[in-house]
Amino acid sequence: FPMGVLSCMKYLMFIFNVLVFAGGTCLAGVGVWVAVDPSGFQDIVAARAVLSVGAWLLLAVGIALSLLGFLGCFGALRRSRPLLLL
């Protein structure tokens, strides 16, 4: 491939991973918000147990996506194949 295409792919992968990181951070933030102050969400979800499990699930998925996005950004900048495959 020409050098310009590889450079473009590197930056596109970086931007995609930044978006994954931002989405994961937002999910983790919502999970913390629901876990700390569930009163606003109790109107939507009838059962308290479902709300609690949902908050922890959002938090876990958000942290996992944030970590994955961070490692992807780092792998894209360093051109590290193992980090990108992870």
PLY file of the C-alpha trace (Angstrom):
ply
format ascii 1.0
element vertex 86
property float x
property float y
property float z
element edge 85
property int vertex1
property int vertex2
end_header
0.00 0.00 0.00
1.09 3.58 -0.56
2.27 5.45 2.52
-0.69 7.88 2.42
-3.22 5.04 2.66
-1.48 3.54 5.69
-1.34 6.91 7.39
-5.02 7.51 6.69
-5.93 4.06 8.06
-3.87 4.73 11.18
-5.76 7.94 11.91
-9.14 6.40 11.08
-8.45 3.56 13.51
-7.38 6.11 16.11
-10.58 8.14 15.67
-12.75 5.00 15.81
-11.04 3.92 19.03
-11.47 7.39 20.52
-15.20 7.08 19.81
-15.29 3.64 21.47
-13.42 5.08 24.47
-15.84 8.03 24.70
-18.86 5.74 24.44
-17.49 3.46 27.13
-16.79 6.41 29.40
-20.36 7.68 28.90
-21.80 4.23 29.67
-19.69 3.97 32.80
-20.83 7.44 33.84
-24.50 6.54 33.39
-23.91 3.32 35.31
-22.38 5.23 38.22
-25.20 7.78 38.10
-27.89 5.09 38.22
-26.08 3.18 40.98
-25.63 6.30 43.13
-28.98 8.05 42.50
-31.59 5.55 41.28
-34.63 7.69 42.16
-34.88 9.24 38.69
-34.89 5.85 37.01
-37.34 4.08 39.32
-40.26 5.45 37.31
-38.94 3.70 34.19
-37.95 0.42 35.83
-40.47 -1.03 38.28
-38.22 -3.49 40.11
-35.35 -2.19 42.23
-33.32 -5.38 41.65
-33.44 -4.92 37.88
-32.28 -1.32 38.24
-29.37 -2.31 40.46
-28.22 -5.10 38.15
-28.61 -2.82 35.13
-26.49 -0.13 36.74
-23.69 -2.56 37.50
-23.94 -4.04 34.00
-23.69 -0.58 32.44
-20.70 0.19 34.64
-18.91 -3.06 33.73
-19.55 -2.72 29.98
-18.53 0.94 30.08
-15.25 0.18 31.82
-14.53 -2.68 29.42
-15.22 -0.47 26.37
-13.12 2.36 27.79
-10.20 0.02 28.35
-10.62 -1.49 24.89
-10.79 1.96 23.27
-7.73 3.17 25.17
-5.68 0.13 24.17
-6.91 0.53 20.59
-5.84 4.19 20.50
-2.45 3.30 21.89
-2.11 0.40 19.44
-3.09 2.57 16.48
-0.54 5.23 17.35
2.24 2.71 18.01
1.16 0.43 15.12
1.13 -2.45 17.58
-0.61 -5.45 16.04
-1.20 -7.31 19.38
-2.92 -4.28 20.92
-5.11 -3.81 17.86
-6.04 -7.49 17.81
-6.95 -7.35 21.49
0 1
1 2
2 3
3 4
4 5
5 6
6 7
7 8
8 9
9 10
10 11
11 12
12 13
13 14
14 15
15 16
16 17
17 18
18 19
19 20
20 21
21 22
22 23
23 24
24 25
25 26
26 27
27 28
28 29
29 30
30 31
31 32
32 33
33 34
34 35
35 36
36 37
37 38
38 39
39 40
40 41
41 42
42 43
43 44
44 45
45 46
46 47
47 48
48 49
49 50
50 51
51 52
52 53
53 54
54 55
55 56
56 57
57 58
58 59
59 60
60 61
61 62
62 63
63 64
64 65
65 66
66 67
67 68
68 69
69 70
70 71
71 72
72 73
73 74
74 75
75 76
76 77
77 78
78 79
79 80
80 81
81 82
82 83
83 84
84 85
